[in-house]
Structure formats: C-alpha cells, structure tokens
Amino acid sequence: MAQLHVELVSVESKVWSGEADAVFARTTEGELGVLPGHAPLLGQLADPGTVRIKTGSGELAYTVNGGFLSVTGEGVSVLAETAEPAETASAH
C-alpha cells in the first residue's frame, strides 16, 4: 500500500516524522483527510485543532495551535506554532 511521508513540526522542534497511511486535520475550512496521491493543497489549521496520523501500528494524535498543513507530491508537512500529544479518551 502506498504511504505518505509526514512531518509534524512546531516552532520549537520536529515533533514527528515518518511514513503514514493517512493524515487527518481540522482546518479553518473543516475536517480534512489526506491519503496517498492527494492533490497538492495548503490549508490553515484550526486554532486550536487536532492532527491525527494513522500508521500501520495505530494512530497518533496531537493538539496543535496555529499553523498550516501543506500537501505536495513529496508528502504532508504540518507546520504548527505548538504541537503536543493529545489526551485520548478510550472508547468502550
């Protein structure tokens, strides 16, 4: 299966980098899902918002404040002012 190269970067540091199956983010235009082969796009992240990265071993979630999501032929870059691991509630 094709994968996306994803980089999640905050002002302070590179938060996460690797290969993913999909990326989901809340932008000012609404919820956005990015799969391999997605058309190039630039979106402004909702403030605050959540970025979810789906990998073969599970899903990572980060709470972000401000920034942009960029989709290119090379992959997905999330450039946020701040990015912290999100508190995830387990569903029963």
Gaussian input, Z-matrix of N, CA and C with variables (Angstrom, degrees):
# hf/3-21g

backbone

0 1
 N
 C     1     B1
 C     2     B2     1     A1
 N     3     B3     2     A2     1     D1
 C     4     B4     3     A3     2     D2
 C     5     B5     4     A4     3     D3
 N     6     B6     5     A5     4     D4
 C     7     B7     6     A6     5     D5
 C     8     B8     7     A7     6     D6
 N     9     B9     8     A8     7     D7
 C    10    B10     9     A9     8     D8
 C    11    B11    10    A10     9     D9
 N    12    B12    11    A11    10    D10
 C    13    B13    12    A12    11    D11
 C    14    B14    13    A13    12    D12
 N    15    B15    14    A14    13    D13
 C    16    B16    15    A15    14    D14
 C    17    B17    16    A16    15    D15
 N    18    B18    17    A17    16    D16
 C    19    B19    18    A18    17    D17
 C    20    B20    19    A19    18    D18
 N    21    B21    20    A20    19    D19
 C    22    B22    21    A21    20    D20
 C    23    B23    22    A22    21    D21
 N    24    B24    23    A23    22    D22
 C    25    B25    24    A24    23    D23
 C    26    B26    25    A25    24    D24
 N    27    B27    26    A26    25    D25
 C    28    B28    27    A27    26    D26
 C    29    B29    28    A28    27    D27
 N    30    B30    29    A29    28    D28
 C    31    B31    30    A30    29    D29
 C    32    B32    31    A31    30    D30
 N    33    B33    32    A32    31    D31
 C    34    B34    33    A33    32    D32
 C    35    B35    34    A34    33    D33
 N    36    B36    35    A35    34    D34
 C    37    B37    36    A36    35    D35
 C    38    B38    37    A37    36    D36
 N    39    B39    38    A38    37    D37
 C    40    B40    39    A39    38    D38
 C    41    B41    40    A40    39    D39
 N    42    B42    41    A41    40    D40
 C    43    B43    42    A42    41    D41
 C    44    B44    43    A43    42    D42
 N    45    B45    44    A44    43    D43
 C    46    B46    45    A45    44    D44
 C    47    B47    46    A46    45    D45
 N    48    B48    47    A47    46    D46
 C    49    B49    48    A48    47    D47
 C    50    B50    49    A49    48    D48
 N    51    B51    50    A50    49    D49
 C    52    B52    51    A51    50    D50
 C    53    B53    52    A52    51    D51
 N    54    B54    53    A53    52    D52
 C    55    B55    54    A54    53    D53
 C    56    B56    55    A55    54    D54
 N    57    B57    56    A56    55    D55
 C    58    B58    57    A57    56    D56
 C    59    B59    58    A58    57    D57
 N    60    B60    59    A59    58    D58
 C    61    B61    60    A60    59    D59
 C    62    B62    61    A61    60    D60
 N    63    B63    62    A62    61    D61
 C    64    B64    63    A63    62    D62
 C    65    B65    64    A64    63    D63
 N    66    B66    65    A65    64    D64
 C    67    B67    66    A66    65    D65
 C    68    B68    67    A67    66    D66
 N    69    B69    68    A68    67    D67
 C    70    B70    69    A69    68    D68
 C    71    B71    70    A70    69    D69
 N    72    B72    71    A71    70    D70
 C    73    B73    72    A72    71    D71
 C    74    B74    73    A73    72    D72
 N    75    B75    74    A74    73    D73
 C    76    B76    75    A75    74    D74
 C    77    B77    76    A76    75    D75
 N    78    B78    77    A77    76    D76
 C    79    B79    78    A78    77    D77
 C    80    B80    79    A79    78    D78
 N    81    B81    80    A80    79    D79
 C    82    B82    81    A81    80    D80
 C    83    B83    82    A82    81    D81
 N    84    B84    83    A83    82    D82
 C    85    B85    84    A84    83    D83
 C    86    B86    85    A85    84    D84
 N    87    B87    86    A86    85    D85
 C    88    B88    87    A87    86    D86
 C    89    B89    88    A88    87    D87
 N    90    B90    89    A89    88    D88
 C    91    B91    90    A90    89    D89
 C    92    B92    91    A91    90    D90
 N    93    B93    92    A92    91    D91
 C    94    B94    93    A93    92    D92
 C    95    B95    94    A94    93    D93
 N    96    B96    95    A95    94    D94
 C    97    B97    96    A96    95    D95
 C    98    B98    97    A97    96    D96
 N    99    B99    98    A98    97    D97
 C   100   B100    99    A99    98    D98
 C   101   B101   100   A100    99    D99
 N   102   B102   101   A101   100   D100
 C   103   B103   102   A102   101   D101
 C   104   B104   103   A103   102   D102
 N   105   B105   104   A104   103   D103
 C   106   B106   105   A105   104   D104
 C   107   B107   106   A106   105   D105
 N   108   B108   107   A107   106   D106
 C   109   B109   108   A108   107   D107
 C   110   B110   109   A109   108   D108
 N   111   B111   110   A110   109   D109
 C   112   B112   111   A111   110   D110
 C   113   B113   112   A112   111   D111
 N   114   B114   113   A113   112   D112
 C   115   B115   114   A114   113   D113
 C   116   B116   115   A115   114   D114
 N   117   B117   116   A116   115   D115
 C   118   B118   117   A117   116   D116
 C   119   B119   118   A118   117   D117
 N   120   B120   119   A119   118   D118
 C   121   B121   120   A120   119   D119
 C   122   B122   121   A121   120   D120
 N   123   B123   122   A122   121   D121
 C   124   B124   123   A123   122   D122
 C   125   B125   124   A124   123   D123
 N   126   B126   125   A125   124   D124
 C   127   B127   126   A126   125   D125
 C   128   B128   127   A127   126   D126
 N   129   B129   128   A128   127   D127
 C   130   B130   129   A129   128   D128
 C   131   B131   130   A130   129   D129
 N   132   B132   131   A131   130   D130
 C   133   B133   132   A132   131   D131
 C   134   B134   133   A133   132   D132
 N   135   B135   134   A134   133   D133
 C   136   B136   135   A135   134   D134
 C   137   B137   136   A136   135   D135
 N   138   B138   137   A137   136   D136
 C   139   B139   138   A138   137   D137
 C   140   B140   139   A139   138   D138
 N   141   B141   140   A140   139   D139
 C   142   B142   141   A141   140   D140
 C   143   B143   142   A142   141   D141
 N   144   B144   143   A143   142   D142
 C   145   B145   144   A144   143   D143
 C   146   B146   145   A145   144   D144
 N   147   B147   146   A146   145   D145
 C   148   B148   147   A147   146   D146
 C   149   B149   148   A148   147   D147
 N   150   B150   149   A149   148   D148
 C   151   B151   150   A150   149   D149
 C   152   B152   151   A151   150   D150
 N   153   B153   152   A152   151   D151
 C   154   B154   153   A153   152   D152
 C   155   B155   154   A154   153   D153
 N   156   B156   155   A155   154   D154
 C   157   B157   156   A156   155   D155
 C   158   B158   157   A157   156   D156
 N   159   B159   158   A158   157   D157
 C   160   B160   159   A159   158   D158
 C   161   B161   160   A160   159   D159
 N   162   B162   161   A161   160   D160
 C   163   B163   162   A162   161   D161
 C   164   B164   163   A163   162   D162
 N   165   B165   164   A164   163   D163
 C   166   B166   165   A165   164   D164
 C   167   B167   166   A166   165   D165
 N   168   B168   167   A167   166   D166
 C   169   B169   168   A168   167   D167
 C   170   B170   169   A169   168   D168
 N   171   B171   170   A170   169   D169
 C   172   B172   171   A171   170   D170
 C   173   B173   172   A172   171   D171
 N   174   B174   173   A173   172   D172
 C   175   B175   174   A174   173   D173
 C   176   B176   175   A175   174   D174
 N   177   B177   176   A176   175   D175
 C   178   B178   177   A177   176   D176
 C   179   B179   178   A178   177   D177
 N   180   B180   179   A179   178   D178
 C   181   B181   180   A180   179   D179
 C   182   B182   181   A181   180   D180
 N   183   B183   182   A182   181   D181
 C   184   B184   183   A183   182   D182
 C   185   B185   184   A184   183   D183
 N   186   B186   185   A185   184   D184
 C   187   B187   186   A186   185   D185
 C   188   B188   187   A187   186   D186
 N   189   B189   188   A188   187   D187
 C   190   B190   189   A189   188   D188
 C   191   B191   190   A190   189   D189
 N   192   B192   191   A191   190   D190
 C   193   B193   192   A192   191   D191
 C   194   B194   193   A193   192   D192
 N   195   B195   194   A194   193   D193
 C   196   B196   195   A195   194   D194
 C   197   B197   196   A196   195   D195
 N   198   B198   197   A197   196   D196
 C   199   B199   198   A198   197   D197
 C   200   B200   199   A199   198   D198
 N   201   B201   200   A200   199   D199
 C   202   B202   201   A201   200   D200
 C   203   B203   202   A202   201   D201
 N   204   B204   203   A203   202   D202
 C   205   B205   204   A204   203   D203
 C   206   B206   205   A205   204   D204
 N   207   B207   206   A206   205   D205
 C   208   B208   207   A207   206   D206
 C   209   B209   208   A208   207   D207
 N   210   B210   209   A209   208   D208
 C   211   B211   210   A210   209   D209
 C   212   B212   211   A211   210   D210
 N   213   B213   212   A212   211   D211
 C   214   B214   213   A213   212   D212
 C   215   B215   214   A214   213   D213
 N   216   B216   215   A215   214   D214
 C   217   B217   216   A216   215   D215
 C   218   B218   217   A217   216   D216
 N   219   B219   218   A218   217   D217
 C   220   B220   219   A219   218   D218
 C   221   B221   220   A220   219   D219
 N   222   B222   221   A221   220   D220
 C   223   B223   222   A222   221   D221
 C   224   B224   223   A223   222   D222
 N   225   B225   224   A224   223   D223
 C   226   B226   225   A225   224   D224
 C   227   B227   226   A226   225   D225
 N   228   B228   227   A227   226   D226
 C   229   B229   228   A228   227   D227
 C   230   B230   229   A229   228   D228
 N   231   B231   230   A230   229   D229
 C   232   B232   231   A231   230   D230
 C   233   B233   232   A232   231   D231
 N   234   B234   233   A233   232   D232
 C   235   B235   234   A234   233   D233
 C   236   B236   235   A235   234   D234
 N   237   B237   236   A236   235   D235
 C   238   B238   237   A237   236   D236
 C   239   B239   238   A238   237   D237
 N   240   B240   239   A239   238   D238
 C   241   B241   240   A240   239   D239
 C   242   B242   241   A241   240   D240
 N   243   B243   242   A242   241   D241
 C   244   B244   243   A243   242   D242
 C   245   B245   244   A244   243   D243
 N   246   B246   245   A245   244   D244
 C   247   B247   246   A246   245   D245
 C   248   B248   247   A247   246   D246
 N   249   B249   248   A248   247   D247
 C   250   B250   249   A249   248   D248
 C   251   B251   250   A250   249   D249
 N   252   B252   251   A251   250   D250
 C   253   B253   252   A252   251   D251
 C   254   B254   253   A253   252   D252
 N   255   B255   254   A254   253   D253
 C   256   B256   255   A255   254   D254
 C   257   B257   256   A256   255   D255
 N   258   B258   257   A257   256   D256
 C   259   B259   258   A258   257   D257
 C   260   B260   259   A259   258   D258
 N   261   B261   260   A260   259   D259
 C   262   B262   261   A261   260   D260
 C   263   B263   262   A262   261   D261
 N   264   B264   263   A263   262   D262
 C   265   B265   264   A264   263   D263
 C   266   B266   265   A265   264   D264
 N   267   B267   266   A266   265   D265
 C   268   B268   267   A267   266   D266
 C   269   B269   268   A268   267   D267
 N   270   B270   269   A269   268   D268
 C   271   B271   270   A270   269   D269
 C   272   B272   271   A271   270   D270
 N   273   B273   272   A272   271   D271
 C   274   B274   273   A273   272   D272
 C   275   B275   274   A274   273   D273

   B1=1.4446
   B2=1.5294
   B3=1.3046
   B4=1.4624
   B5=1.5244
   B6=1.3302
   B7=1.4512
   B8=1.5133
   B9=1.3248
   B10=1.4557
   B11=1.5214
   B12=1.3187
   B13=1.4617
   B14=1.5239
   B15=1.3406
   B16=1.4582
   B17=1.5235
   B18=1.3268
   B19=1.4540
   B20=1.5174
   B21=1.3273
   B22=1.4550
   B23=1.5212
   B24=1.3382
   B25=1.4572
   B26=1.5232
   B27=1.3424
   B28=1.4612
   B29=1.5198
   B30=1.3183
   B31=1.4603
   B32=1.5216
   B33=1.3396
   B34=1.4620
   B35=1.5235
   B36=1.3338
   B37=1.4651
   B38=1.5259
   B39=1.3365
   B40=1.4616
   B41=1.5243
   B42=1.3283
   B43=1.4557
   B44=1.5275
   B45=1.3314
   B46=1.4663
   B47=1.5206
   B48=1.3185
   B49=1.4569
   B50=1.5162
   B51=1.3280
   B52=1.4492
   B53=1.5177
   B54=1.3231
   B55=1.4555
   B56=1.5278
   B57=1.3319
   B58=1.4658
   B59=1.5196
   B60=1.3362
   B61=1.4595
   B62=1.5268
   B63=1.3420
   B64=1.4661
   B65=1.5216
   B66=1.3283
   B67=1.4650
   B68=1.5287
   B69=1.3330
   B70=1.4612
   B71=1.5184
   B72=1.3276
   B73=1.4606
   B74=1.5178
   B75=1.3298
   B76=1.4597
   B77=1.5162
   B78=1.3326
   B79=1.4551
   B80=1.5259
   B81=1.3205
   B82=1.4585
   B83=1.5257
   B84=1.3391
   B85=1.4676
   B86=1.5276
   B87=1.3447
   B88=1.4622
   B89=1.5148
   B90=1.3306
   B91=1.4542
   B92=1.5286
   B93=1.3348
   B94=1.4549
   B95=1.5205
   B96=1.3231
   B97=1.4579
   B98=1.5121
   B99=1.3279
   B100=1.4625
   B101=1.5234
   B102=1.3244
   B103=1.4557
   B104=1.5182
   B105=1.3427
   B106=1.4679
   B107=1.5301
   B108=1.3351
   B109=1.4527
   B110=1.5152
   B111=1.3268
   B112=1.4689
   B113=1.5257
   B114=1.3232
   B115=1.4672
   B116=1.5281
   B117=1.3318
   B118=1.4621
   B119=1.5280
   B120=1.3405
   B121=1.4533
   B122=1.5160
   B123=1.3226
   B124=1.4623
   B125=1.5133
   B126=1.3373
   B127=1.4561
   B128=1.5130
   B129=1.3325
   B130=1.4611
   B131=1.5209
   B132=1.3324
   B133=1.4517
   B134=1.5194
   B135=1.3382
   B136=1.4601
   B137=1.5239
   B138=1.3262
   B139=1.4626
   B140=1.5174
   B141=1.3337
   B142=1.4577
   B143=1.5245
   B144=1.3090
   B145=1.4539
   B146=1.5133
   B147=1.3093
   B148=1.4552
   B149=1.5190
   B150=1.3218
   B151=1.4604
   B152=1.5182
   B153=1.3390
   B154=1.4573
   B155=1.5198
   B156=1.3234
   B157=1.4626
   B158=1.5137
   B159=1.3508
   B160=1.4693
   B161=1.5201
   B162=1.3333
   B163=1.4622
   B164=1.5219
   B165=1.3136
   B166=1.4570
   B167=1.5185
   B168=1.3420
   B169=1.4628
   B170=1.5250
   B171=1.3314
   B172=1.4586
   B173=1.5146
   B174=1.3347
   B175=1.4527
   B176=1.5251
   B177=1.3292
   B178=1.4553
   B179=1.5166
   B180=1.3208
   B181=1.4597
   B182=1.5170
   B183=1.3214
   B184=1.4628
   B185=1.5222
   B186=1.3294
   B187=1.4518
   B188=1.5186
   B189=1.3235
   B190=1.4655
   B191=1.5286
   B192=1.3043
   B193=1.4587
   B194=1.5137
   B195=1.3186
   B196=1.4542
   B197=1.5143
   B198=1.3186
   B199=1.4485
   B200=1.5174
   B201=1.3361
   B202=1.4573
   B203=1.5143
   B204=1.3177
   B205=1.4602
   B206=1.5246
   B207=1.3227
   B208=1.4557
   B209=1.5254
   B210=1.3339
   B211=1.4614
   B212=1.5229
   B213=1.3327
   B214=1.4636
   B215=1.5225
   B216=1.3108
   B217=1.4598
   B218=1.5167
   B219=1.3365
   B220=1.4691
   B221=1.5227
   B222=1.3335
   B223=1.4572
   B224=1.5109
   B225=1.3475
   B226=1.4653
   B227=1.5252
   B228=1.3316
   B229=1.4569
   B230=1.5226
   B231=1.3239
   B232=1.4535
   B233=1.5230
   B234=1.3313
   B235=1.4541
   B236=1.5194
   B237=1.3206
   B238=1.4612
   B239=1.5252
   B240=1.3308
   B241=1.4646
   B242=1.5199
   B243=1.3309
   B244=1.4641
   B245=1.5222
   B246=1.3262
   B247=1.4702
   B248=1.5218
   B249=1.3219
   B250=1.4657
   B251=1.5257
   B252=1.3402
   B253=1.4696
   B254=1.5219
   B255=1.3328
   B256=1.4626
   B257=1.5242
   B258=1.3165
   B259=1.4674
   B260=1.5361
   B261=1.3210
   B262=1.4559
   B263=1.5186
   B264=1.3036
   B265=1.4624
   B266=1.5169
   B267=1.3131
   B268=1.4667
   B269=1.5183
   B270=1.3238
   B271=1.4599
   B272=1.5130
   B273=1.3147
   B274=1.4757
   B275=1.5020
   A1=109.59
   A2=116.35
   A3=121.16
   A4=109.70
   A5=115.46
   A6=120.31
   A7=110.61
   A8=114.79
   A9=122.63
   A10=108.68
   A11=117.39
   A12=119.33
   A13=105.82
   A14=116.16
   A15=121.09
   A16=109.85
   A17=115.63
   A18=121.50
   A19=108.17
   A20=115.81
   A21=122.46
   A22=106.33
   A23=115.64
   A24=121.31
   A25=109.50
   A26=116.08
   A27=120.84
   A28=107.98
   A29=116.72
   A30=120.51
   A31=110.22
   A32=116.90
   A33=120.98
   A34=114.00
   A35=118.50
   A36=119.27
   A37=112.36
   A38=114.53
   A39=120.46
   A40=106.04
   A41=116.94
   A42=122.06
   A43=111.02
   A44=117.04
   A45=120.82
   A46=109.18
   A47=115.61
   A48=121.00
   A49=108.21
   A50=116.56
   A51=119.20
   A52=111.88
   A53=114.63
   A54=121.62
   A55=109.17
   A56=115.90
   A57=120.57
   A58=110.12
   A59=115.41
   A60=121.71
   A61=111.15
   A62=116.57
   A63=121.22
   A64=109.38
   A65=115.10
   A66=122.25
   A67=107.11
   A68=115.86
   A69=121.60
   A70=107.73
   A71=116.64
   A72=120.23
   A73=109.66
   A74=114.95
   A75=120.58
   A76=107.09
   A77=115.71
   A78=121.32
   A79=108.94
   A80=116.10
   A81=120.25
   A82=110.89
   A83=117.48
   A84=122.20
   A85=112.48
   A86=117.42
   A87=121.66
   A88=111.38
   A89=116.29
   A90=122.47
   A91=109.42
   A92=116.20
   A93=121.77
   A94=109.46
   A95=116.74
   A96=121.97
   A97=109.53
   A98=116.67
   A99=121.38
   A100=108.71
   A101=115.98
   A102=123.06
   A103=108.56
   A104=118.50
   A105=119.83
   A106=110.49
   A107=116.72
   A108=121.49
   A109=113.94
   A110=118.05
   A111=121.91
   A112=109.86
   A113=116.48
   A114=121.70
   A115=109.84
   A116=117.41
   A117=120.42
   A118=110.88
   A119=115.44
   A120=119.75
   A121=109.41
   A122=115.68
   A123=122.33
   A124=106.86
   A125=117.29
   A126=120.94
   A127=110.97
   A128=116.55
   A129=121.52
   A130=108.53
   A131=116.49
   A132=121.04
   A133=110.93
   A134=115.86
   A135=121.10
   A136=107.76
   A137=116.57
   A138=120.49
   A139=109.97
   A140=120.55
   A141=125.35
   A142=110.80
   A143=115.79
   A144=121.12
   A145=110.81
   A146=115.19
   A147=121.09
   A148=109.11
   A149=115.80
   A150=122.09
   A151=106.78
   A152=116.43
   A153=121.72
   A154=108.74
   A155=115.75
   A156=121.98
   A157=107.37
   A158=115.94
   A159=120.84
   A160=108.57
   A161=115.71
   A162=121.35
   A163=109.01
   A164=116.99
   A165=120.90
   A166=112.82
   A167=117.25
   A168=120.58
   A169=113.16
   A170=117.86
   A171=119.16
   A172=111.45
   A173=115.36
   A174=120.40
   A175=109.98
   A176=115.57
   A177=122.59
   A178=107.57
   A179=117.64
   A180=120.82
   A181=109.21
   A182=115.61
   A183=121.84
   A184=109.12
   A185=115.81
   A186=121.52
   A187=106.67
   A188=116.54
   A189=120.70
   A190=109.65
   A191=115.09
   A192=121.88
   A193=107.72
   A194=115.78
   A195=120.91
   A196=112.88
   A197=116.22
   A198=120.56
   A199=113.04
   A200=113.76
   A201=121.44
   A202=111.09
   A203=114.97
   A204=123.00
   A205=106.41
   A206=116.31
   A207=121.67
   A208=109.58
   A209=115.94
   A210=121.50
   A211=107.55
   A212=116.23
   A213=121.64
   A214=108.44
   A215=116.49
   A216=120.56
   A217=112.28
   A218=117.23
   A219=121.69
   A220=112.77
   A221=118.00
   A222=119.68
   A223=112.31
   A224=115.51
   A225=122.40
   A226=108.76
   A227=115.92
   A228=121.40
   A229=107.96
   A230=115.36
   A231=120.80
   A232=106.24
   A233=115.94
   A234=121.99
   A235=107.42
   A236=116.90
   A237=121.79
   A238=110.64
   A239=115.69
   A240=119.13
   A241=109.45
   A242=117.14
   A243=121.98
   A244=108.55
   A245=116.28
   A246=122.21
   A247=108.29
   A248=115.34
   A249=121.91
   A250=108.50
   A251=117.39
   A252=118.11
   A253=110.07
   A254=116.08
   A255=120.90
   A256=110.03
   A257=115.08
   A258=120.67
   A259=105.66
   A260=116.60
   A261=119.47
   A262=109.51
   A263=114.86
   A264=120.86
   A265=108.43
   A266=117.23
   A267=119.54
   A268=109.55
   A269=115.78
   A270=121.15
   A271=109.57
   A272=116.27
   A273=120.61
   A274=109.46
   D1=138.53
   D2=178.92
   D3=-65.91
   D4=149.22
   D5=179.64
   D6=-128.95
   D7=163.15
   D8=177.10
   D9=-103.15
   D10=141.41
   D11=168.66
   D12=-89.20
   D13=123.44
   D14=-174.49
   D15=-120.25
   D16=136.56
   D17=172.25
   D18=-128.90
   D19=125.75
   D20=175.49
   D21=-112.45
   D22=115.94
   D23=-173.75
   D24=-126.95
   D25=135.29
   D26=172.86
   D27=-109.01
   D28=175.18
   D29=179.33
   D30=-58.12
   D31=-37.62
   D32=-175.62
   D33=-78.71
   D34=-36.86
   D35=-171.69
   D36=-166.76
   D37=170.71
   D38=170.69
   D39=-78.33
   D40=120.84
   D41=-174.65
   D42=-86.74
   D43=-45.61
   D44=-179.55
   D45=-155.36
   D46=141.99
   D47=177.00
   D48=-145.76
   D49=136.52
   D50=178.46
   D51=166.42
   D52=-169.37
   D53=-179.42
   D54=-95.98
   D55=140.00
   D56=-177.66
   D57=-140.32
   D58=159.15
   D59=176.73
   D60=-84.21
   D61=-31.76
   D62=-177.63
   D63=-163.16
   D64=158.16
   D65=175.21
   D66=-131.40
   D67=135.57
   D68=178.00
   D69=-124.26
   D70=133.55
   D71=-178.98
   D72=-145.09
   D73=149.75
   D74=175.12
   D75=-95.97
   D76=119.55
   D77=179.45
   D78=-110.91
   D79=175.09
   D80=177.57
   D81=-65.68
   D82=-16.68
   D83=178.87
   D84=-94.62
   D85=-6.90
   D86=-178.58
   D87=126.40
   D88=-174.69
   D89=-179.54
   D90=-71.14
   D91=136.86
   D92=-176.64
   D93=-128.23
   D94=131.40
   D95=174.74
   D96=-114.59
   D97=132.71
   D98=-178.54
   D99=-120.04
   D100=121.96
   D101=175.98
   D102=-113.44
   D103=164.05
   D104=176.83
   D105=-53.94
   D106=138.79
   D107=-179.73
   D108=88.06
   D109=4.01
   D110=-179.60
   D111=-62.20
   D112=145.65
   D113=177.22
   D114=-64.69
   D115=147.53
   D116=177.10
   D117=-56.65
   D118=144.15
   D119=-176.38
   D120=-163.42
   D121=153.93
   D122=173.61
   D123=-129.97
   D124=124.59
   D125=-178.99
   D126=-130.26
   D127=147.42
   D128=176.10
   D129=-89.44
   D130=128.14
   D131=-179.15
   D132=-70.91
   D133=143.42
   D134=174.05
   D135=-65.29
   D136=151.23
   D137=-174.86
   D138=-128.10
   D139=106.15
   D140=-2.20
   D141=-81.39
   D142=163.54
   D143=-179.47
   D144=-145.88
   D145=178.64
   D146=179.13
   D147=-125.82
   D148=138.53
   D149=172.97
   D150=-117.44
   D151=125.40
   D152=178.07
   D153=-113.98
   D154=132.99
   D155=-179.80
   D156=-117.90
   D157=116.29
   D158=-179.11
   D159=-94.05
   D160=119.64
   D161=178.14
   D162=-115.93
   D163=172.47
   D164=179.00
   D165=-60.69
   D166=-25.37
   D167=-176.89
   D168=-99.73
   D169=3.20
   D170=178.99
   D171=147.10
   D172=-151.97
   D173=-177.78
   D174=-134.66
   D175=135.77
   D176=176.39
   D177=-106.66
   D178=141.33
   D179=179.24
   D180=-130.59
   D181=136.46
   D182=179.53
   D183=-131.36
   D184=140.90
   D185=172.21
   D186=-91.92
   D187=126.37
   D188=-177.28
   D189=-120.55
   D190=152.23
   D191=175.04
   D192=-125.06
   D193=120.38
   D194=177.37
   D195=64.55
   D196=161.77
   D197=175.01
   D198=118.85
   D199=-167.65
   D200=-173.06
   D201=-137.95
   D202=157.04
   D203=172.25
   D204=-118.84
   D205=129.12
   D206=-179.23
   D207=-122.82
   D208=127.75
   D209=176.74
   D210=-112.63
   D211=124.15
   D212=177.52
   D213=-130.48
   D214=179.66
   D215=176.02
   D216=-63.18
   D217=-22.26
   D218=-179.23
   D219=-85.21
   D220=-19.31
   D221=-179.44
   D222=146.72
   D223=-153.75
   D224=-175.63
   D225=-120.77
   D226=130.40
   D227=173.59
   D228=-118.16
   D229=129.98
   D230=174.79
   D231=-113.80
   D232=115.90
   D233=-178.01
   D234=-111.58
   D235=104.71
   D236=-174.52
   D237=-116.43
   D238=151.51
   D239=174.17
   D240=-65.32
   D241=-46.58
   D242=174.45
   D243=-136.53
   D244=150.37
   D245=177.13
   D246=-147.92
   D247=122.37
   D248=-179.62
   D249=-129.73
   D250=146.64
   D251=174.73
   D252=-55.35
   D253=134.01
   D254=-177.59
   D255=-79.90
   D256=148.59
   D257=173.19
   D258=-76.90
   D259=121.87
   D260=-178.55
   D261=-108.24
   D262=130.83
   D263=176.65
   D264=-92.97
   D265=129.87
   D266=179.98
   D267=-77.64
   D268=134.25
   D269=178.98
   D270=-90.69
   D271=139.27
   D272=179.28
   D273=-114.19

